[in-house]
Amino acid sequence: DLLLSNSCIPFLGSTEGLDFRTLLLDEERGRLLVGAKDHIFLLNLVDVNKNVKKVYWPAAKEKVELCKLAGKDAHTECANFIRVLQPYNRTHVYVCGTGAFHPLCGYIELG
C-alpha cells in the first residue's frame, strides 16, 4: 500500500542479498545506520538511495573456515552479522558483529 501511494522510498540496498539486523537513527546528521551481513550502511534520511555509503566488514577468513568446519552454513551463519550499533560520542559509533561465531567490536568514525 505504501508503494502504491508513493508514501515511501524503499531502500534498494545491494544485489548481494544482505540480511539487515540493526538500525541506528542519527537525526543530527540526517542519517540512518543499518547493520547487515558483512556491511554497515549509512543512508540519507531524505532519500535512502541517495549517496549511500557502505562499510565492508567481513569476518576473518580463518574464522569463516573454522565456522564451516564446525558444520555451520557458509552463507547463513559464517559471516559477520552486525548486531550492535551504539553511539559512542559525537564522532564515533560503537559496532559489534558476530564474526563467524567469534564476536568482534570496533569504532566507526562518522566524519
CORWO-V398565 format. One record per residue. RES is the residue in one letter. OMEGA is omega in whole degrees, -180 to 180 (* if undefined). D_LAST is the distance of its C-alpha to the last C-alpha in Angstrom with 1 decimal. Layout:
BEGIN
RES|OMEGA|D_LAST / RES|OMEGA|D_LAST
END
This chain:
BEGIN
D|180|36.7 / L|179|33.2 / L|-179|32.9 / L|-179|36.4 / S|-177|35.7 / N|-180|32.4 / S|-179|30.7 / C|175|27.8 / I|-179|25.5 / P|176|25.6 / F|-178|22.7 / L|174|24.1 / G|-174|21.9 / S|178|23.2 / T|-177|26.7 / E|179|26.2 / G|-175|27.5 / L|-178|24.7 / D|-176|25.5 / F|-173|23.1 / R|-174|23.3 / T|-177|20.7 / L|172|18.5 / L|180|15.9 / L|178|15.7 / D|-177|12.7 / E|-178|14.8 / E|-180|12.7 / R|179|10.1 / G|-177|13.1 / R|173|12.2 / L|176|14.3 / L|-178|13.5 / V|176|16.6 / G|-176|18.0 / A|177|20.6 / K|177|22.8 / D|-177|20.8 / H|168|17.7 / I|-179|14.8 / F|171|14.2 / L|-174|11.5 / L|176|13.9 / N|-178|14.4 / L|-179|16.8 / V|178|19.0 / D|-174|19.6 / V|179|18.6 / N|-178|19.6 / K|177|17.7 / N|179|14.6 / V|174|14.5 / K|-175|11.9 / K|175|13.6 / V|178|13.2 / Y|-177|16.7 / W|-179|17.8 / P|172|21.6 / A|178|24.1 / A|-177|25.6 / K|-180|28.6 / E|176|31.1 / K|177|30.1 / V|179|30.6 / E|177|33.9 / L|179|35.0 / C|179|34.1 / K|178|36.3 / L|178|39.0 / A|177|39.0 / G|179|40.0 / K|179|36.8 / D|-175|35.9 / A|-175|33.6 / H|-175|31.9 / T|-177|31.8 / E|-173|31.4 / C|179|30.3 / A|175|26.6 / N|178|23.4 / F|-178|23.3 / I|-176|20.2 / R|-176|21.8 / V|169|19.3 / L|-174|16.0 / Q|176|15.8 / P|178|13.4 / Y|174|13.4 / N|-176|11.8 / R|-175|9.5 / T|-173|6.4 / H|174|8.2 / V|176|10.7 / Y|-174|14.0 / V|175|15.5 / C|178|19.1 / G|-176|21.3 / T|176|25.0 / G|-179|24.9 / A|180|28.3 / F|172|30.0 / H|-172|28.2 / P|177|25.3 / L|-179|22.1 / C|178|18.9 / G|-179|15.6 / Y|175|12.1 / I|176|9.0 / E|-175|5.6 / L|-180|3.8 / G|*|0.0
END
